């Protein structure tokens, strides 16, 4: 049987990979992927701790809410990235130095 420690270790590894991607990449899409990995690590923690909640499954409800928010956030972020690419012809956040021409 998989213990709570196993879930926490996998979640910590996912979070560290996501954090590394956010800090080291120079591509907006890869930064978004890193943020999603960190969010998935948090959702895994919610579900893992929700397994031990015997009363009302609060962990699973929070995880479902976090998944819905992640989907909405990703849609908005991709729309912003597409508009930035249309304006500047790059998705490198370091090369976008002004918001308006």
C-alpha positions in Angstrom: 0.0 0.0 0.0 1.2 3.5 -0.8 1.8 5.6 2.3 1.3 9.3 2.8 5.1 9.7 2.8 5.3 8.4 -0.8 2.7 10.9 -1.9 4.5 13.7 -0.2 7.9 12.7 -1.8 6.3 12.6 -5.3 4.7 16.0 -4.7 7.9 17.5 -3.5 9.8 16.2 -6.5 7.1 17.6 -8.8 7.2 21.0 -7.1 11.0 21.2 -7.3 10.9 20.3 -11.1 8.3 23.0 -11.6 10.2 25.6 -9.6 13.4 24.8 -11.6 11.4 25.3 -14.8 10.1 28.6 -13.7 13.4 29.9 -12.6 15.6 28.7 -15.4 13.6 28.9 -18.6 13.4 31.8 -20.9 10.2 30.7 -22.8 6.8 31.7 -21.6 5.2 28.4 -22.5 7.8 26.5 -20.4 7.3 28.8 -17.5 3.5 28.1 -17.7 4.3 24.3 -17.7 6.4 24.8 -14.6 3.6 26.7 -12.8 1.2 23.9 -13.7 3.6 21.3 -12.3 3.8 23.2 -9.1 0.0 23.5 -9.0 -0.3 19.7 -9.6 2.0 19.1 -6.7 -0.2 21.1 -4.5 -3.3 19.2 -5.8 -1.6 15.9 -5.1 -1.0 17.0 -1.5 -4.6 18.0 -1.1 -5.8 14.6 -2.4 -3.3 12.7 -0.3 -4.3 14.4 2.9 -8.0 14.2 1.8 -7.6 10.4 1.8 -7.1 10.5 5.6 -10.1 12.9 6.1 -12.8 10.6 7.2 -15.6 13.1 7.7 -16.4 15.1 4.5 -13.7 14.7 1.9 -12.5 18.3 2.1 -9.2 17.6 0.4 -10.9 16.2 -2.8 -13.2 19.2 -2.9 -10.3 21.7 -2.6 -8.4 19.7 -5.3 -11.4 19.9 -7.7 -11.6 23.6 -7.1 -7.9 24.0 -7.7 -8.1 22.0 -11.0 -10.9 24.3 -12.3 -8.9 27.4 -11.3 -5.8 26.0 -13.1 -7.7 25.4 -16.3 -9.1 28.9 -16.3 -5.7 30.4 -15.5 -4.0 28.5 -18.2 -6.6 29.7 -20.8 -6.1 33.3 -19.8 -2.3 33.0 -19.8 -2.2 31.3 -23.2 -4.4 34.2 -24.6 -1.9 36.7 -23.1 1.1 34.8 -24.6 -0.6 34.7 -28.0 -1.2 38.5 -27.9 2.4 39.2 -26.8 3.7 37.0 -29.6 1.5 38.8 -32.1 2.9 42.1 -31.0 6.6 41.3 -30.4 7.2 38.1 -32.4 8.8 36.4 -29.4 7.7 34.6 -26.3 10.9 35.2 -24.4 9.8 37.3 -21.3 13.2 38.9 -21.2 12.8 40.5 -24.6 9.5 42.1 -23.9 10.6 45.3 -22.4 7.6 47.6 -22.9 3.9 47.1 -22.6 2.8 49.6 -25.3 4.5 50.9 -28.4 
